[in-house]
Amino acid sequence: MGLGDDVKQIATDVGGQLAGVAVDTVKAAAKTPLDVLEEILGGKPSAGDNKPGGGNEALEHVEQGAGGGDQAAQQAAVQHQTQEDSQQQAIKLQHHRSAMSQWQQHYDQGKAQEEQKKKVEQQQKEEQKKFEIKQLEKQKKTNYQVEMAKAAANAEKSRNLGAG
């Protein structure tokens, strides 16, 4: 029973982690370069910050092209980070699949051993039943022989008494 609970717990853990990985992947894939840039620069600008002199000089500087090389480098860094995250997620997924496979194998072995044990017990019960039947038949035969001997002795006594 404990093995089944362990397998269920692992399956639940793996499922939860896979769901988290899937959500993170979708969120990362849904980001536009502008979202990534806003994240790097410290958040989305408010409506008043888009006006000239609105206090968002870093974003304006990048948008004007003065940081064009930096933007390409940042995009490359973001793409590299996304690839690393995907690789790490793939490694985690492979690890969880391997662990699940090991638990499944362990569970299957335990189940096979349990079935083998039940077969042996059933065979022992059948052998015991056969032995008991043979013993009963032997006892019945012995009882019949005793009854026949008694009957013969009684018949002999009856003849002896009647002859006298």
NORTAVEN-V610379 format. One record per helix or strand. SS is the DSSP state (a for helix, b for strand). FROM is the first residue (numbers start at 1). TO is the last residue. If there is no record, write none. Layout:
# NORTAVEN-V610379
ss	from	to
SS	FROM	TO
SS	FROM	TO
This chain:
# NORTAVEN-V610379
ss	from	to
a	2	30
a	33	41
a	47	50
a	57	63
a	68	163
